[in-house]
Protein backbone atom coordinates (compact mmCIF):
# COMPACT_ATOMS: atom_id res chain seq x y z
CA UNK A 1 0.00 0.00 0.00
CA UNK A 2 1.38 3.39 -0.99
CA UNK A 3 1.38 6.04 1.73
CA UNK A 4 2.77 8.90 -0.34
CA UNK A 5 4.43 9.83 -3.60
CA UNK A 6 6.79 12.66 -4.47
CA UNK A 7 8.70 13.79 -7.50
CA UNK A 8 11.23 16.52 -8.19
CA UNK A 9 13.30 17.98 -10.97
CA UNK A 10 16.34 20.23 -10.63
CA UNK A 11 18.61 22.02 -13.07
CA UNK A 12 22.09 20.54 -12.77
CA UNK A 13 23.70 23.95 -13.31
CA UNK A 14 21.83 25.28 -10.25
CA UNK A 15 23.52 22.66 -8.06
CA UNK A 16 26.84 23.18 -9.85
CA UNK A 17 26.64 26.94 -9.08
CA UNK A 18 25.78 26.24 -5.42
CA UNK A 19 28.82 23.99 -5.11
CA UNK A 20 31.02 26.61 -6.78
CA UNK A 21 29.64 29.46 -4.65
CA UNK A 22 29.38 27.74 -1.25
CA UNK A 23 31.83 24.84 -1.60
CA UNK A 24 32.17 22.32 1.18
CA UNK A 25 29.71 24.16 3.43
CA UNK A 26 26.91 23.49 0.92
CA UNK A 27 27.98 19.88 0.38
CA UNK A 28 28.19 19.14 4.11
CA UNK A 29 24.77 20.67 4.77
CA UNK A 30 23.00 18.64 2.07
CA UNK A 31 24.97 15.41 1.60
CA UNK A 32 26.45 12.79 3.90
CA UNK A 33 30.12 11.92 3.59
CA UNK A 34 29.25 8.62 1.89
CA UNK A 35 27.13 10.46 -0.68
CA UNK A 36 29.97 12.92 -1.33
CA UNK A 37 32.48 10.09 -1.71
CA UNK A 38 30.21 8.38 -4.25
CA UNK A 39 29.61 11.52 -6.32
CA UNK A 40 33.29 12.45 -6.41
CA UNK A 41 34.09 9.10 -8.06
CA UNK A 42 32.82 10.64 -11.30
CA UNK A 43 34.66 13.06 -13.57
CA UNK A 44 31.68 15.41 -13.33
CA UNK A 45 30.08 14.95 -9.91
CA UNK A 46 27.40 17.67 -10.40
CA UNK A 47 24.78 15.40 -12.06
CA UNK A 48 25.18 12.87 -9.26
CA UNK A 49 24.86 15.50 -6.53
CA UNK A 50 21.87 16.97 -8.38
CA UNK A 51 19.94 13.72 -8.61
CA UNK A 52 20.55 13.05 -4.90
CA UNK A 53 19.33 16.57 -4.10
CA UNK A 54 16.25 15.87 -6.23
CA UNK A 55 15.41 12.55 -4.58
CA UNK A 56 15.76 14.00 -1.09
CA UNK A 57 13.20 16.65 -2.10
CA UNK A 58 10.91 13.98 -3.58
CA UNK A 59 11.11 11.85 -0.42
CA UNK A 60 10.28 14.86 1.76
CA UNK A 61 7.26 15.56 -0.46
CA UNK A 62 6.10 11.95 -0.19
CA UNK A 63 6.40 12.09 3.60
CA UNK A 64 4.36 15.29 3.57
CA UNK A 65 6.76 17.42 5.58
CA UNK A 66 9.14 19.02 3.14
CA UNK A 67 12.68 19.62 4.33
CA UNK A 68 12.97 21.78 7.41
CA UNK A 69 11.75 21.46 10.97
CA UNK A 70 10.63 17.81 10.85
CA UNK A 71 13.10 16.36 8.35
CA UNK A 72 16.62 17.51 7.55
CA UNK A 73 18.85 16.93 4.54
CA UNK A 74 21.14 14.71 6.61
CA UNK A 75 18.21 12.56 7.76
CA UNK A 76 18.06 11.03 4.27
CA UNK A 77 21.01 9.22 2.71
CA UNK A 78 21.03 7.87 -0.85
CA UNK A 79 23.51 5.08 -1.46
CA UNK A 80 23.73 2.24 -3.94
CA UNK A 81 23.41 -1.48 -3.27
CA UNK A 82 25.91 -4.04 -4.57
CA UNK A 83 24.20 -4.03 -8.00
CA UNK A 84 24.18 -0.23 -8.25
CA UNK A 85 20.49 0.24 -7.40
CA UNK A 86 19.91 3.42 -5.39
CA UNK A 87 18.59 2.85 -1.88
CA UNK A 88 17.30 5.14 0.85
CA UNK A 89 18.67 5.10 4.38
CA UNK A 90 17.18 7.22 7.16
CA UNK A 91 18.65 8.62 10.35
CA UNK A 92 17.44 7.13 13.64
CA UNK A 93 15.41 10.30 14.22
CA UNK A 94 13.62 10.00 10.86
CA UNK A 95 13.05 6.26 11.30
CA UNK A 96 11.34 6.93 14.62
CA UNK A 97 9.32 9.91 13.41
CA UNK A 98 8.02 8.15 10.28
CA UNK A 99 7.83 4.60 11.69
CA UNK A 100 10.79 3.16 9.72
CA UNK A 101 9.65 4.33 6.27
CA UNK A 102 10.34 2.19 3.21
CA UNK A 103 10.71 3.72 -0.25
CA UNK A 104 10.91 2.74 -3.87
CA UNK A 105 12.89 5.38 -5.76
CA UNK A 106 13.81 6.13 -9.33
CA UNK A 107 16.57 8.56 -10.33
CA UNK A 108 17.52 9.94 -13.72
CA UNK A 109 19.53 12.77 -15.20
CA UNK A 110 20.24 14.23 -18.59
CA UNK A 111 22.87 16.76 -19.54
CA UNK A 112 20.83 19.60 -18.04
CA UNK A 113 18.34 18.20 -15.51
CA UNK A 114 18.06 15.63 -12.72
CA UNK A 115 14.71 14.11 -11.85
CA UNK A 116 13.42 11.61 -9.34
CA UNK A 117 10.34 9.84 -8.05
CA UNK A 118 9.82 8.48 -4.54
CA UNK A 119 7.06 6.08 -3.50
CA UNK A 120 6.51 5.64 0.24
CA UNK A 121 5.55 2.01 0.62
CA UNK A 122 3.98 0.18 3.55
N, C-alpha and C positions, 0 to 999 in steps of 0.2 A: 504494500500500500504506500503510495506516495504521500508525503506530508508537506512537501513544498518543492517548487522549481524556481530556478533563477538562471538568468543568462546575462552576459556582459560582452561588450566589445570595446577595445581601446586602440588608439593610434599608437603604433610602436614608437614613432618619433616623439610623442609626448613623454613616454617613459625614458627614452634615450636622453631627452633634454633635462628631465628631472635628475637622472644619474649624473649628467655633466654638470648641472648647476649645484646640486646638493651633495654629490659624492657618496661617501660611505655612510654619512648620517641618514640619507634617504634609504639606502639599501638596508641598513640595520633596523630602521623603523618598520619597514614593510616585510622583509624577508629574513628567514632563519639562516643560520650559517650553512646548514646543509643545502638549502635552496640556492644560496649564493655560490657555493662550491660547484653545484651541478651546472648552473648557468654559465659560470666562467670556464667550463670545459669547452665551450664553443667559441669559434673565432669571433662571432658577433653575438654576444650574450643578450643584447637588447630584446630580440623577439622572445627569448625564453623567460626573461624577467617579465615582459609584458603579458604573456599568456598566464603566468602565475598570478600577477596582479589581477588580471581579468577573472580568473577562477575564484580568487578570494572574494571579490566583489559578488560574483554569482552565488557563491555559497552563503554569504551574508544575506543576500536577497531571499534565497530559499528559506533560510532560518527565520526571516521576517524582522531582523533587527537592524540590518545595515551594519557598517563598521563604526564603532564608537564606544559608547558607554558599556554596552553589554557584550561586545565581541571585538577583540583587537586583531590587528594584522598578524601578530605573533601567535595568536591562538589557533591559527590555521597554518598547516605546513603541507606543501605539495611535493611529494617525492615520487620516485618511480620504483615499481617492483622489479624483480629479477628479469622480467621479460620486456621491461620498458614502459609498461602501462602506468599512467599517473594514478596515484592514490592520495587520499586525504587523511592526514593525521591531525588530531585536535589536542590542545593543551588539556591538562587535568581540569582546569577551571571550565573550559568549554564543554568537555565531556559531561561534567556534573550539571551544568546549567541546561544543556540540551539533551540530557539522558542518553549519553553515548551515541551521538548521531552517526548514521551510516549514509554515505553518498555514492552515487554513480556520477562520474564526471566525464566530460569530453572537452578536449582542448584542441585549438587549431590556430595557425597563424599563416598569413601571407607575407608579402614583402612589406606591406604597409599597416596591416591590422592584426590584432590578436583577438580571438573570440573564444567563449567558453559557455558550457551549459552544465548546471549542477542539479541533480535530482536527489532530494532528501528522501531516503527510503526507510521504511519500517521493517 
